[in-house]
């Protein structure tokens, strides 16, 4: 049974930091690309950051230099460190696993991030 469980969301003031974590099980984590997506009210879900099975990373332009994605294959976890948060970063953040050869994809339930003073 595949599970992706996000944690670490919450309320933070502008300029603050949060670290999101996604704990996974039920699939071979090391061969999956992992990503963090977000969806704000009334908007489409968008990619925030991705990390390939080999470790290469990519980021949305709006978060480059502020967010860092990392993975721990031994623990089957992926994290997103978010610094200098802005109100426009408020959204539900989702963990995603994607296998490019089989095109299998899995989603977590999401964790709310609210940036507000």
C-alpha positions as CSV (number, residue, x, y, z in Angstrom):
1,X,0.0,0.0,0.0
2,X,1.5,3.3,-1.2
3,X,1.6,6.1,1.4
4,X,3.0,9.6,1.2
5,X,2.5,11.6,4.4
6,X,3.4,15.3,4.5
7,X,4.2,17.1,7.7
8,X,5.7,20.4,8.8
9,X,3.1,22.9,7.5
10,X,1.6,25.6,9.6
11,X,1.3,29.4,10.1
12,X,4.4,31.5,9.8
13,X,5.1,35.2,9.5
14,X,6.4,36.8,6.3
15,X,10.2,36.3,6.2
16,X,10.0,33.1,8.3
17,X,11.0,29.6,7.5
18,X,9.4,26.2,7.4
19,X,10.6,22.7,6.6
20,X,8.2,20.3,5.0
21,X,8.8,16.6,5.1
22,X,7.2,13.7,3.2
23,X,7.5,10.2,4.6
24,X,6.8,7.5,2.1
25,X,6.3,3.7,1.9
26,X,5.0,1.0,-0.4
27,X,7.1,1.7,-3.4
28,X,10.8,1.7,-4.4
29,X,11.5,5.3,-3.4
30,X,15.0,5.5,-4.9
31,X,13.8,5.0,-8.5
32,X,11.1,7.7,-8.3
33,X,11.4,11.4,-9.0
34,X,10.0,13.3,-6.1
35,X,8.3,16.7,-6.1
36,X,6.6,19.3,-4.1
37,X,3.5,21.0,-5.6
38,X,1.2,23.6,-4.2
39,X,-2.3,24.7,-4.8
40,X,-3.6,28.1,-3.6
41,X,-7.4,28.8,-3.4
42,X,-8.8,29.3,-6.9
43,X,-5.6,28.4,-8.6
44,X,-4.2,25.4,-10.4
45,X,-1.8,23.0,-8.7
46,X,1.8,24.0,-9.7
47,X,5.2,22.5,-9.3
48,X,7.3,24.1,-6.7
49,X,10.4,21.9,-6.7
50,X,11.5,18.6,-8.0
51,X,14.3,16.2,-7.4
52,X,15.2,13.3,-9.8
53,X,16.1,9.8,-8.7
54,X,19.7,10.8,-9.5
55,X,19.5,13.9,-7.3
56,X,19.2,16.6,-9.9
57,X,16.8,19.4,-8.9
58,X,14.6,22.0,-10.5
59,X,12.6,24.9,-9.0
60,X,9.8,27.2,-10.0
61,X,11.3,30.6,-10.8
62,X,9.4,32.2,-7.9
63,X,11.1,30.1,-5.3
64,X,14.7,29.8,-6.6
65,X,17.2,30.8,-4.0
66,X,14.7,30.6,-1.2
67,X,13.5,26.9,-1.3
68,X,15.7,23.8,-1.2
69,X,14.5,20.3,-2.0
70,X,16.4,17.2,-0.7
71,X,15.8,13.5,-0.5
72,X,17.1,10.7,1.7
73,X,16.8,7.4,-0.1
74,X,17.7,5.4,3.0
75,X,14.7,6.8,4.8
76,X,12.4,7.2,1.8
77,X,11.8,10.8,2.6
78,X,11.8,14.1,0.7
79,X,12.0,17.5,2.3
80,X,11.4,21.1,1.3
81,X,13.2,23.8,3.2
82,X,11.4,27.1,2.7
83,X,13.1,30.4,3.7
84,X,12.0,34.0,3.4
85,X,8.4,33.0,3.0
86,X,6.0,35.4,1.5
87,X,2.2,35.7,1.7
88,X,1.9,34.5,-1.9
89,X,3.4,31.2,-0.8
90,X,0.3,30.4,1.1
91,X,-1.2,27.2,-0.3
92,X,-1.7,23.5,0.4
93,X,1.6,21.8,-0.4
94,X,1.6,18.2,-1.8
95,X,4.2,15.6,-2.1
96,X,4.4,13.7,-5.4
97,X,6.2,10.6,-6.5
98,X,6.6,10.0,-10.2
99,X,8.3,7.1,-12.1
100,X,9.2,8.3,-15.6
101,X,9.5,4.9,-17.2
102,X,6.2,3.4,-16.0
103,X,4.5,6.8,-15.5
104,X,3.2,5.7,-12.2
105,X,2.5,8.7,-9.9
106,X,1.4,9.0,-6.3
107,X,0.2,11.9,-4.2
108,X,0.1,12.8,-0.6
109,X,-2.9,14.4,1.2
110,X,-1.2,17.8,1.5
111,X,-0.2,20.1,4.3
112,X,-1.4,23.7,4.7
113,X,1.2,26.5,4.7
114,X,-0.1,29.9,5.7
115,X,2.2,33.0,5.5
116,X,0.6,35.8,7.3
117,X,1.3,38.5,9.9
